[in-house]
Amino acid sequence: MHSKTDTIQSSAEALRYPWENHPGPDQVVEVMPGVLWVRLKLPFRLNHVNIYLLADGDGWAMVDSGFGNEESIAAWTALFEGPLAHVKITRLIVTHSHPDHVGLAGWIVERFNCPL
C-alpha cells in the first residue's frame, strides 16, 4: 500500500520499452527468436497498428492484419517482396474486430491460402 508521501509514477512513466525506435514502413524487427514485429501506418488519429508474426512450424502465424486500404496492401506487398520474402503465413489470428486489426483478413487469407 502506498502512503501519501510515496511518489507513484504515472502509467506512461512506468513503462519501459526495449527498443528506442519502432520499425519503419519497410522494416521488420525480430523481438526475439520466433517473434517478428511489423508496424503499419493508419489513415486516422491512431496512426499505426502493431502486427506480430509468430513462428508456426514451417511458417508463421500472423496476429492481426492491418487496415483494409490500398496503402496497407502496398505496405504488405513491399514487406512480402522484401524483408518477409522468406515468410509463409500459415494462419491468421485476429485479436478483435476493429478495422485496423481485421481489415485485411480476407486479403491475407486469400494470398496465403491460410485459415483465419
C-alpha positions as CSV (number, residue, x, y, z in Angstrom):
1,M,0.0,0.0,0.0
2,H,1.3,3.5,-0.8
3,S,1.4,6.2,1.8
4,K,0.6,9.8,1.0
5,T,4.3,10.6,0.9
6,D,5.1,7.9,-1.7
7,T,5.6,9.0,-5.2
8,I,3.6,7.0,-7.6
9,Q,4.7,7.0,-11.3
10,S,2.1,7.6,-14.0
11,S,1.5,4.6,-16.2
12,A,3.5,6.2,-19.1
13,E,6.5,6.9,-16.8
14,A,6.4,3.3,-15.5
15,L,6.6,1.7,-19.0
16,R,9.9,0.6,-20.3
17,Y,10.4,-0.3,-23.9
18,P,13.3,-2.5,-25.1
19,W,13.6,-0.6,-28.4
20,E,14.1,3.1,-28.8
21,N,12.5,3.1,-32.2
22,H,9.7,1.3,-33.9
23,P,10.1,-0.5,-37.2
24,G,9.9,1.8,-40.3
25,P,7.4,1.1,-43.1
26,D,9.8,-1.2,-44.9
27,Q,11.3,-2.9,-41.8
28,V,10.7,-5.9,-39.6
29,V,12.1,-6.2,-36.1
30,E,12.9,-9.6,-34.5
31,V,11.6,-9.1,-31.0
32,M,13.1,-12.5,-30.0
33,P,13.6,-15.7,-31.9
34,G,10.3,-16.7,-33.4
35,V,8.6,-13.3,-32.9
36,L,8.6,-10.6,-35.6
37,W,7.2,-7.1,-35.2
38,V,5.7,-5.0,-38.1
39,R,4.1,-1.6,-37.7
40,L,1.7,-0.3,-40.3
41,K,0.5,3.2,-40.8
42,L,-3.2,4.1,-40.3
43,P,-5.2,6.8,-42.0
44,F,-6.7,8.2,-38.8
45,R,-5.7,9.7,-35.5
46,L,-4.4,6.4,-34.0
47,N,-1.6,6.5,-36.6
48,H,-0.3,2.9,-36.5
49,V,-1.1,-0.7,-35.7
50,N,1.4,-3.3,-34.4
51,I,1.3,-6.7,-36.0
52,Y,3.2,-9.7,-34.9
53,L,4.3,-12.9,-36.7
54,L,4.9,-15.9,-34.6
55,A,7.0,-18.9,-35.7
56,D,4.5,-21.7,-36.5
57,G,6.0,-25.0,-37.7
58,D,7.2,-24.4,-41.3
59,G,5.7,-21.0,-41.5
60,W,4.4,-18.0,-39.5
61,A,1.2,-17.2,-37.7
62,M,0.2,-13.6,-38.2
63,V,-1.5,-11.8,-35.3
64,D,-3.8,-9.1,-36.8
65,S,-3.8,-8.0,-40.5
66,G,-3.9,-4.2,-40.7
67,F,-6.4,-1.7,-42.1
68,G,-8.2,-2.6,-45.3
69,N,-7.0,0.1,-47.7
70,E,-4.7,0.3,-50.7
71,E,-1.9,1.9,-48.6
72,S,-1.8,-1.1,-46.3
73,I,-1.9,-3.6,-49.2
74,A,1.1,-1.7,-50.8
75,A,2.9,-1.8,-47.4
76,W,2.3,-5.6,-47.0
77,T,3.3,-6.2,-50.7
78,A,6.6,-4.4,-50.2
79,L,7.3,-6.3,-47.0
80,F,6.4,-9.7,-48.6
81,E,8.7,-8.9,-51.5
82,G,11.4,-7.5,-49.3
83,P,12.3,-8.4,-45.7
84,L,9.5,-11.0,-45.4
85,A,10.2,-12.7,-48.8
86,H,11.0,-15.9,-46.9
87,V,7.8,-15.9,-44.8
88,K,4.9,-18.2,-45.5
89,I,1.8,-17.2,-43.4
90,T,0.3,-20.5,-42.1
91,R,-2.6,-18.9,-40.2
92,L,-4.1,-15.5,-39.3
93,I,-5.2,-14.8,-35.8
94,V,-7.4,-11.7,-35.4
95,T,-7.5,-10.3,-31.8
96,H,-10.6,-8.3,-32.2
97,S,-12.9,-6.8,-34.8
98,H,-11.6,-3.2,-35.1
99,P,-10.9,-2.4,-38.7
100,D,-7.1,-1.9,-38.2
101,H,-6.9,-5.5,-36.9
102,V,-9.3,-7.4,-39.1
103,G,-9.4,-5.1,-42.2
104,L,-7.1,-7.1,-44.5
105,A,-8.0,-10.6,-43.1
106,G,-9.6,-11.6,-46.4
107,W,-6.6,-10.4,-48.4
108,I,-4.1,-12.2,-46.2
109,V,-6.2,-15.5,-46.1
110,E,-6.6,-15.4,-49.9
111,R,-2.9,-14.5,-50.6
112,F,-1.5,-17.3,-48.4
113,N,-4.4,-19.8,-48.6
114,C,-4.3,-20.0,-44.8
115,P,-7.1,-20.3,-42.2
116,L,-8.4,-17.4,-40.2
